């Protein structure tokens, strides 16, 4: 496999990128001068150096002091509503909801959706971390499951509810899912502010 094919395979691993788009990226880079490629390579290296993962919500964030900062600015916000915890699939979902300003509670990034035929889910998502987190959230009153409305998102919703039922049955914590407002097949990441607002308002 030559360099073009190897790089194409790497780009194909990006979300939503097929082989044709991946190869277009490769040829785009080839058409640029060497400074462009070197600059891109440097930024990728710096990205790994300058970012870390929040110890509470597992969001990736840029930290000015990687040795001291372990909590992102969202989780560190004293004005955050600690009575609600929204569980989302990935960082980009969290960013979309946070930018919309329709929600002011805590977050937890699950790390993916659960494939319908997946058996070893512990390696797919952060279910163990979630189970450990909930008892430590003393002010928690509601868990909101916020996944894309597709078969895999619905399966993940069902799975999380099933995994948390023993913890929640002995508490007053409510568990809900985003309601009407999101169309079937909608990716949470691409939903506009009004759609997110209505889905959150009509959660059940």
N, C-alpha and C positions, 0 to 999 in steps of 0.2 A: 504494500500500500504506500503510495507516494505522499508527499507533504500536503498536497491539495486535498486528497481524499481523507487524510488523517484530520486535518483542520475542519473539513466538512462534517465529519463524524462528531467532532466536538461541538460544533454549532447546532447540530441536530438534537443535541441533548438539552438545548435551551427550550423553555416552555413555548409551545405554539409554533415552533420552527420546524418546517419540513425540509426534505433534501434540496429542493429547488431553491428555497430561500437561503439555506445554509451555504450552498455553493455560490450564490450571489454575494454573500458576505465575504467569502474567500476571494473572489475576483475583485471585489471592491477594495479590499486590503492590498491586493497585488497592484492595483492601479494607483494607489497612493505612494508618496515618496517614503523613504526609509525613516525619516523623522516622525512621520505619523505613526507607523508601526511601533517604533521604539517608545514613543510617548504613550501609546495604548498599553503596551507591555508594562511600562513603569506604573501606570495608574492601577492596573490589575494587582501588581505586587503591593502597592501602597494601600489598596483597599483592604487587603488581608491584615496589614500592619495596624491600620488606624481604626478598625472596627472590632467590636466584641459583642457578645450575646448577653442580653439582660438576664440576670439570675432569677427574675420573677416571672416575666412574660415570655422570655426566650426570643425577643425581638433583637435583630441586629441593629446596632447604632454606632455612630461615630463618637468616640470618647476622647476628650482632650488629655485625659490621664488614664491610660490603660491599666496602670498598676493599682489605682485606687477605685475608679468607677466600676461598679458591678451592677448598677441599676440604671435603666434608661430614664430620660427626662420625663416620660409619661408616668412611669411607675413611681418616680420620686416626687411628683406633683402633689403637694399637700391638699390641694383643692379637689382632687379626684374623688369620685363617688365610690367608696369602698364597699358599698352594699350590693353592687352588681359586678359580675364577672362575665365578659363576653369571650367565648371560645371561637377562634377563627382558624382557617386552614393555614394561612401563610402571611408573611410580612406585608405584602402588597395589599392584602385585604384589610389588615390593621391600618395601614396608611390611608387607604380610601375612606374608611369609616372615621378615622381621627380627623382628617382634613374636612370632612363634611360637617363636623361640629354638631352632629345630631345625638351624640352619645358622649358621656363624661365619666364613664366607669372604668374599671380595670379590664385588662385583656389577658388572654393566654393563647399563644400560638401553638396549635396542635402539631404542626409540622407536615401536614398533608391530609389527604382524604384516604379512607380505607377502601381498597379495592374489594368488590363484592365477593370475589373468590379467595381473598387473602386469608390465610390461616394464622400466620405468625404476626399479629398486629403490633406487638410490642416493639418490633423493629421498624414498623411503618410510621407510627405516631407516638407522641409523648403521653400515652395514657397513664403510665405509672407515675410520671411527674405530676399529672393533673390530680390523680387520686391522693397523692401526698400533700398537694397544695391546699385543697379544699378545707380540711380540718384546721388549718392554720389561719384561715381567713375568718377571723372572729366576728366581723361586721357584715359578713356576706348574707344577703337575703334572696338573691336571684342569680341563676346561671343562665346566660343567653347563648344558645347554640346558633352561630351565624355562618352557615355554609351555603355554597352555591346550590341553586335548585336544579339538581340533576340526579340521576340514579345513585351515583357514588356519594354525593352530598347527603342524600336521604338515608343511604345505608350508614354513613358515618354518624348522622344524627341518632339513628336507632341504636347503634353500637354504644355511643357515649351514654345515652340514657340508661342502657342496660348495665353498663359498667359502674355507673354512679348510684344505682337504685338502693344498694345496701347502705351507702353512706348517707344518702338523703332521706331515707325513710325514718331515721331517728332524729331528724332535724326539721326546722321550719323553712329550709331553703327551697325556693321554687325553681323549677327548671322549665325554660320556654324556648321556642324556636321563632325565627323571623317569620312574620306572617305575610298576608297579602300585600302586594306592593312590588314584589319580585316576580317576574314572569318565569315560567318553567324553562329551565335551560340557561337562566341568567347566571353569569359569572359575577360574584360579589365585587370583585376587583374593579369592574367596569360600570358599576351602577352609579347613577347620578344622585345628587343630594336628596332630591324629593323622593326618589324611589327608596333610598335607604331610610329616610325619615318615616315613610309610610310603613315599610316593612318592620321597623322597630316599634312603631306605635301599635301595629296590629299583631304583635307577637303573641303566641299562645302555646 
